[in-house]
Structures are given as structure tokens and as C-alpha cells.
Amino acid sequence: MSLIEKINWSDVQALPEKELQRLYHGRGFHSLETSHINIDWLSPVILIILYKEETDDWVLTLSNALLVKMQEIGFDVLSVQVQFRCRDFAPTEVVWGEKCTDFTSVENGLNYKINLGTNQNYGIFLDMKNGRSWLRANASEKSVLNLFSYTCAFSTAAIAGGASSVVNLDMSKAALAVGRDNHRLNEHDLSKIKYLGHDLFKSWGKVKRLGPYDIVIADPPSLQKGSVNIKRDYPKIIRRLPELLNPGGQALLCLNSPDLDFAFIEDVIKVECPEAKILQKINPEDHFININPDRGLKCLLVELEGQES
């Protein structure tokens, strides 16, 4: 079966043209021969992401096949690009069409800025869509703390869901600036949103003073040089939950390290915050689920025991 045939085109067509979506998730390792390939639809751009080198002819053939299929289902493609995650600095090249680098795409009716060619990540993590959907559905009149907020996608979903306030914390002031733009794109009430460009582990006092919160989102990077080592630092986050949360508060604990499993999070909770009760797993969309779920995205929703929600 060719790579084009592995894509569920009926699922692609079922979503609006502007909706951000992954066309193919090879990093789920369900097919070893294509496990080095992801393909994203970032309307109006098709982005091929390679974790291993392929020949120019192979890239061009795949690009042409994707272009034909997307045009057949009526999607307007302006560019096909390839990002080489297998190379230093993950450069992006245009294979076909225009050089689209800065544009706006949509998830669940919300606008998000996309930037290609500058950074390894382009502004939003598509596998966290279900987490953002949960937050939007549960944020009404809630105060939210969004740790490691990146470009504030969780914050955007929370305000869209009626959150009373959101505090976004991230070391990258550039990412937070994109987060501000995301809120502006969606015409949100900016008075409800705060941005802290700080290292969390040096800023607990400020974070606590702005709380307590009804919902805490913790989606840290697996490794951030000079800042985050997830195996060392995740326990520090979990043990602070009782100080950060209001009575009845909940936390969405996320982890995307292939080397740390669900048991790691569960063990950390037992040791560092034994009063926390795990309510449920929030799985990513089906096509993002790894053949070994412990190596894929992990999200646990927890609540402090003995507190009514």
C-alpha cells in the first residue's frame, strides 16, 4: 500500500477546508516503513515532515500525489513544503507553489497563527486538540493557569469557553507575543489574560500570588536546555498542585516524552500529591495514538481528593 493510500481521505474531507489536521501520522509507528513521516494540512499549506532523509525525486512524487488528492476533494492548496526534522535547525523548503510562511489557520472555529521556516515547531501542536476541546468545554467562569503555554493555544480555547481569567507562563517572550496575537485574532477580551515571561521554577511566588486557580494546565517540553528536564522537574510541578488549585480544582497533566510512560506520571502523583485523584485519560484523536500508547502523548485529568467539583 502506498503512502497516499494510507491516508484516510474520507476523514480529511469530513472537516472544513480551513481546519488544521494531520493527514498522516507516521510517528505513531503503526507502519515501520513510513514511521519517519508526518504530513499536516495547515490550510493553505501541505507540510511534509521528515525525520529521515529521502531523495528529491521521492519528495517531489509525494508532493505531486498529495496536491492531486487535495485538489480532487476541493481544497485550495497554495504551497507544498517539506520540513527536514532530520537536519540541524529543521529547515523548511518549498516543493511546489508559493512561499507561505506566516498565515492563519483554524481549529474548532478558532484562529491560530502559523509560522513556517523559522522554528522547529510552527505554532500549535495538533495532537493536543482533544485537550483543548476538553478545556473549552469546562472553562466557563473558571480561572485557568496555563504552564509552559508556548503560543497560548490552551488559553485561546479557555477564553473561547468562557474562562473568567487565564495566566499564561512561558520562558519564551516571542511565543507569548504570538499568543497575544492568537487572542486578538479571535477578538477576545484581553483584560482577562495575563502573560508571564518567566522560568516557572524561579517564579512560584508570582504564580501563586495570581492564583489560586480552578484549572491548571501543565504541558511541559520533555527537554529544554537550561530550563526543563522533565524527569527531574515534573515532580516539582505535581507537588505544587495543592498550593495552586482552588477547592474542587482540576489539573490536566500532559507529557509527550517517548521515554516516560503513564506509570511515571501515576507514580509521581502518588509520591508528590497523594491527595490527587485521577479522573480520566484524555486521549488524542485516534490517528495520533501510538502503537505503544506509553510512548505517545499522555494526558491525565486529576482532582484533589476530598474536594467536590
C-alpha positions as CSV (number, residue, x, y, z in Angstrom):
1,M,0.0,0.0,0.0
2,S,1.4,3.4,-1.0
3,L,1.6,6.3,1.5
4,I,-1.2,8.1,-0.3
5,E,-3.4,5.1,0.2
6,K,-2.6,5.0,3.9
7,I,-4.3,8.4,4.4
8,N,-8.0,8.3,5.4
9,W,-9.2,10.7,2.8
10,S,-12.9,10.5,3.9
11,D,-11.8,11.8,7.3
12,V,-9.9,14.6,5.6
13,Q,-12.9,15.6,3.5
14,A,-15.2,15.4,6.5
15,L,-13.6,18.5,8.1
16,P,-13.8,22.1,6.9
17,E,-11.1,23.1,4.4
18,K,-9.6,25.6,6.8
19,E,-9.4,23.1,9.8
20,L,-5.9,22.2,10.9
21,Q,-5.4,18.5,10.7
22,R,-2.8,15.8,10.4
23,L,-3.1,13.9,7.2
24,Y,-0.7,11.1,8.1
25,H,0.9,10.3,11.5
26,G,3.8,8.1,10.8
27,R,5.3,8.8,14.2
28,G,2.6,6.5,15.7
29,F,4.8,3.6,14.3
30,H,1.9,1.6,13.0
31,S,3.8,1.2,9.7
32,L,7.6,1.0,10.2
33,E,8.4,1.9,6.6
34,T,6.7,5.2,6.9
35,S,7.4,5.9,10.6
36,H,9.7,8.8,9.7
37,I,6.9,10.8,8.0
38,N,4.2,13.1,9.2
39,I,2.0,15.1,6.9
40,D,0.0,18.1,8.1
41,W,-2.7,20.2,6.4
42,L,-2.1,23.8,7.5
43,S,-4.6,25.5,5.2
44,P,-3.5,26.6,2.6
45,V,-0.2,24.6,3.0
46,I,0.6,20.9,2.9
47,L,3.6,20.3,5.2
48,I,5.6,17.1,4.9
49,I,7.7,16.5,8.0
50,L,10.7,14.1,7.6
51,Y,12.6,12.5,10.4
52,K,14.9,10.7,8.0
53,E,16.3,11.8,4.7
54,E,14.5,10.9,1.4
55,T,15.6,11.6,-2.2
56,D,14.4,14.7,-4.0
57,D,12.5,12.6,-6.5
58,W,10.7,10.8,-3.7
59,V,9.7,14.1,-2.1
60,L,8.5,15.5,-5.4
61,T,6.5,12.4,-6.2
62,L,4.8,12.5,-2.8
63,S,4.2,16.3,-3.2
64,N,2.5,15.9,-6.5
65,A,0.3,13.0,-5.3
66,L,-0.8,15.0,-2.3
67,L,-1.5,18.0,-4.4
68,V,-3.7,16.0,-6.8
69,K,-5.7,14.4,-3.9
70,M,-6.3,17.6,-2.1
71,Q,-7.4,19.3,-5.3
72,E,-9.7,16.4,-6.0
73,I,-11.6,16.9,-2.7
74,G,-11.8,20.6,-3.4
75,F,-9.2,22.1,-1.1
76,D,-7.3,25.2,-2.3
77,V,-3.6,24.5,-1.9
78,L,-1.1,27.3,-2.3
79,S,2.0,25.6,-1.3
80,V,3.6,22.2,-0.6
81,Q,6.6,22.4,1.8
82,V,8.9,19.9,3.5
83,Q,10.5,20.3,6.9
84,F,13.6,18.3,7.5
85,R,13.5,17.4,11.2
86,C,16.4,15.1,10.4
87,R,18.7,18.1,9.7
88,D,20.2,20.7,12.1
89,F,17.7,23.5,12.8
90,A,14.9,21.6,11.0
91,P,14.9,23.8,7.8
92,T,11.8,24.0,5.6
93,E,11.8,24.1,1.8
94,V,9.1,24.9,-0.7
95,V,8.5,21.9,-3.0
96,W,5.6,23.4,-5.0
97,G,3.8,26.7,-5.2
98,E,4.2,29.9,-3.2
99,K,6.5,30.6,-0.2
100,C,3.8,30.8,2.5
101,T,5.4,31.4,5.9
102,D,3.0,33.4,8.0
103,F,-0.7,32.8,7.8
104,T,-3.7,31.9,9.9
105,S,-5.4,28.5,10.2
106,V,-8.4,27.3,12.1
107,E,-9.1,24.6,14.8
108,N,-12.7,24.2,16.1
109,G,-13.6,27.6,14.8
110,L,-10.7,29.4,16.5
111,N,-7.9,31.2,14.6
112,Y,-4.2,30.4,15.2
113,K,-1.1,32.0,13.7
114,I,1.1,29.6,11.8
115,N,4.8,30.3,11.1
116,L,6.8,28.1,8.8
117,G,10.5,28.1,8.2
118,T,11.7,29.9,11.3
119,N,11.4,27.4,14.2
120,Q,11.1,23.7,14.6
121,N,7.5,24.0,15.8
122,Y,5.1,26.1,13.7
123,G,2.8,27.4,16.5
124,I,0.4,24.7,17.6
125,F,0.6,21.0,18.5
126,L,-2.2,19.2,16.6
127,D,-2.2,16.1,18.8
128,M,-3.4,18.2,21.7
129,K,-6.7,19.1,20.0
130,N,-8.8,16.9,22.4
131,G,-7.1,18.5,25.4
132,R,-8.0,22.0,24.1
133,S,-11.6,20.8,23.4
134,W,-11.9,19.5,27.0
135,L,-10.7,22.8,28.4
136,R,-13.0,24.8,26.2
137,A,-16.0,22.7,27.3
138,N,-15.1,23.0,31.0
139,A,-13.7,26.6,31.3
140,S,-16.9,28.6,31.8
141,E,-16.4,31.1,34.7
142,K,-13.1,29.3,35.7
143,S,-9.7,30.8,36.4
144,V,-7.0,29.0,34.5
145,L,-3.2,28.7,34.9
146,N,-1.5,27.7,31.6
147,L,2.0,26.5,32.4
148,F,4.6,26.2,29.6
149,S,2.0,28.0,27.5
150,Y,4.0,28.3,24.2
151,T,1.7,30.3,21.9
152,C,-1.3,30.2,24.3
153,A,-3.4,27.7,22.3
154,F,-4.9,26.4,25.6
155,S,-5.5,29.9,26.7
156,T,-7.3,30.7,23.4
157,A,-9.6,27.6,23.9
158,A,-10.2,28.6,27.6
159,I,-11.3,32.2,26.8
160,A,-13.5,30.9,24.0
161,G,-15.1,28.6,26.5
162,G,-15.9,31.4,28.9
163,A,-13.0,31.4,31.3
164,S,-13.0,34.3,33.8
165,S,-9.2,34.6,33.5
166,V,-6.1,32.9,32.2
167,V,-2.5,33.3,33.3
168,N,0.0,32.1,30.7
169,L,3.6,31.3,31.7
170,D,6.4,30.6,29.3
171,M,10.1,31.5,29.2
172,S,9.8,32.5,25.5
173,K,8.6,36.1,25.2
174,A,8.4,35.5,21.4
175,A,6.0,32.6,21.9
176,L,3.9,34.7,24.3
177,A,3.7,37.5,21.7
178,V,2.2,35.0,19.2
179,G,-0.2,34.0,22.0
180,R,-1.3,37.7,22.3
181,D,-1.9,37.7,18.5
182,N,-3.9,34.5,18.7
183,H,-6.3,36.1,21.3
184,R,-6.5,39.3,19.1
185,L,-7.3,37.2,16.0
186,N,-10.3,35.7,17.9
187,E,-11.4,39.1,19.3
188,H,-11.1,38.0,22.9
189,D,-11.3,40.3,25.9
190,L,-7.6,40.9,26.6
191,S,-8.3,42.2,30.1
192,K,-8.9,38.6,31.2
193,I,-5.5,37.4,30.1
194,K,-2.0,37.7,31.7
195,Y,1.4,36.7,30.3
196,L,4.4,35.9,32.4
197,G,7.7,35.5,30.5
198,H,9.5,33.7,33.3
199,D,11.1,30.4,34.3
200,L,8.4,28.6,36.3
201,F,10.9,27.1,38.7
202,K,12.1,30.5,39.7
203,S,8.7,32.1,39.7
204,W,6.5,30.1,42.0
205,G,5.8,33.1,44.2
206,K,4.4,35.2,41.4
207,V,2.3,32.3,40.0
208,K,0.8,31.7,43.5
209,R,0.0,35.4,44.1
210,L,-2.0,35.5,40.9
211,G,-4.0,32.4,42.0
212,P,-5.4,30.2,43.3
213,Y,-6.9,28.7,40.1
214,D,-9.8,26.4,39.2
215,I,-7.8,24.7,36.4
216,V,-4.1,24.1,35.9
217,I,-2.7,23.0,32.6
218,A,0.8,21.5,32.7
219,D,2.2,20.6,29.3
220,P,6.0,21.0,29.7
221,P,8.5,20.2,27.0
222,S,10.4,16.9,27.5
223,L,13.7,18.7,27.5
224,Q,14.5,22.4,27.2
225,K,18.2,23.2,27.5
226,G,18.9,25.2,30.6
227,S,15.4,25.1,31.8
228,V,13.4,21.9,31.8
229,N,14.4,18.3,32.4
230,I,11.1,16.6,32.6
231,K,12.1,13.5,34.7
232,R,13.7,15.8,37.3
233,D,11.2,18.7,37.1
234,Y,7.8,17.0,36.7
235,P,7.6,16.1,40.5
236,K,8.2,19.8,41.3
237,I,5.1,20.7,39.4
238,I,2.9,18.0,40.9
239,R,3.8,18.7,44.5
240,R,2.7,22.4,44.0
241,L,-0.8,21.5,42.9
242,P,-2.4,21.9,46.3
243,E,-0.9,25.4,46.6
244,L,-2.2,26.4,43.1
245,L,-5.7,25.0,43.0
246,N,-8.9,26.2,44.5
247,P,-11.1,23.7,46.3
248,G,-12.6,21.4,43.6
249,G,-9.8,22.4,41.2
250,Q,-8.6,20.2,38.5
251,A,-5.3,19.8,36.6
252,L,-4.6,18.5,33.1
253,L,-1.2,16.9,33.3
254,C,0.4,16.3,29.9
255,L,3.6,14.5,28.9
256,N,4.9,13.9,25.4
257,S,8.2,12.1,26.2
258,P,8.5,8.7,24.5
259,D,10.9,7.6,27.3
260,L,8.4,8.2,30.1
261,D,5.1,6.3,30.4
262,F,1.8,6.7,32.1
263,A,3.2,4.9,35.1
264,F,5.8,7.6,35.6
265,I,3.0,10.3,35.9
266,E,0.9,8.0,38.2
267,D,3.9,7.3,40.4
268,V,4.8,10.9,40.7
269,I,1.3,11.8,41.7
270,K,1.3,9.1,44.4
271,V,4.5,10.3,45.9
272,E,4.2,14.1,45.5
273,C,0.5,14.7,45.7
274,P,-1.2,11.6,47.1
275,E,-4.5,13.6,47.6
276,A,-4.8,13.9,43.8
277,K,-7.4,11.5,42.3
278,I,-7.0,10.6,38.6
279,L,-10.4,11.2,36.9
280,Q,-9.6,10.1,33.3
281,K,-7.2,9.9,30.5
282,I,-7.8,12.3,27.7
283,N,-6.6,10.5,24.6
284,P,-5.6,12.3,21.4
285,E,-7.6,11.8,18.2
286,D,-7.4,8.1,17.0
287,H,-4.9,8.8,14.3
288,F,-2.4,10.2,16.8
289,I,-2.4,7.1,19.1
290,N,0.9,5.4,19.1
291,I,1.1,1.7,18.6
292,N,2.5,1.8,22.1
293,P,0.4,4.4,23.9
294,D,3.0,4.8,26.6
295,R,5.4,6.3,24.0
296,G,2.9,8.8,22.7
297,L,1.1,11.8,24.1
298,K,-0.2,11.3,27.6
299,C,-2.8,13.4,29.3
300,L,-4.3,12.7,32.7
301,L,-7.1,14.8,34.3
302,V,-6.7,14.9,38.1
303,E,-8.7,16.4,41.0
304,L,-7.7,16.7,44.7
305,E,-9.4,14.0,46.7
306,G,-12.0,15.1,49.3
307,Q,-13.0,18.2,47.3
308,E,-16.2,18.4,45.4
309,S,-16.1,19.6,41.8
